[in-house]
Amino acid sequence: MNNVIKKLMALFIILIFMFTLSACDNIYSSTFSLGGRVIDQETEEGIEDVIIRDINGDEEEYAKTDEEGNWQLVGLSDEAKIEAVK
């Protein structure tokens, strides 16, 4: 029984180490993502084909809502200023 506990503890320590290392890439990341859903205020249904733009940076990032109104902007840096246009 004691040998089984030692093996489980070793496995647990290895798993913790692996999760810690996998998170290290994100610590120094200078980009982030934003996402959300555009809905009709009255019906609360998603609105399709709305253009979402980050107009804060040097390069404008664009996203378009899907049929349920969902959108996502990936690779943003610093601050974001979001504008929606239909």
N, C-alpha and C positions, 0 to 999 in steps of 0.2 A: 504494500500500500504506500509506503514511504517513497518508493521509487516512482510510482505513478504521480504522486504529488510533485516531486521534483521535475518530472517531465512536463507536467501541466504548467508549473511556474516558469520553466524555461520557455515554453511556447508562448505564454502570456507576455513575458519580457520581450521576446522577439517581435510579437505583434505590436506592442506599444512602440518599440523602436521603429518598426516599419511605418506606422501611422505618423510618427513624429517626423521622419524623413520625408514622407510624401507631402506633408504640410509645409515644409521649408520653402518650396518653390513659390508658394503663394504669399509668404511673409514679405518678400521684397518686390512683389509685383507692383508695377506702377499703373496698371490698368484695372478697370472694373467694368461691370455690366449693369445695365438697368433694364427693367422690363415692367410691363403692366398690362392693363386692359382698358380699352376705351369703350364706354357704354352709353346708351341713350338714357338720360336722366329719368324719363318717364317710364319707359318699358324695362329698363335695366338689361336690355339685350345688347350684345356686342356690336360694334360698328365696324364694318369691313372697309378696307382701302383708305384708311386715314394715314397720312404721312407723319411720322414722328421724327423730329430732327434735333440733334444737339448743335446749337448755334453758338456755343461758348468757345470752342477751340479753333485752331488754325484750319483744321480739316473738318468739314461738316460730316457727321455720321447720320445715316438715314435708316429708318425701318418703316415697314408698312404693316398695318394690322391685318391679321388673317380674318377668316369668315366669322370668328367668334370675338374679334376685337383685340386679340392678344398681340403684343409686340415685344421686341427685345433689341436693345442696342448693346453691342459687344465691343470691347477694346477701347473704352473711353478712358481718358486720363485727366488728371487734375480735377476740375469742377465741371459740372454739366449744367447747361441751361436748355431745357426741353421746350420744344414748340410743336404743337399739333396742327395740321392743316388738312382740311377735307376738300 
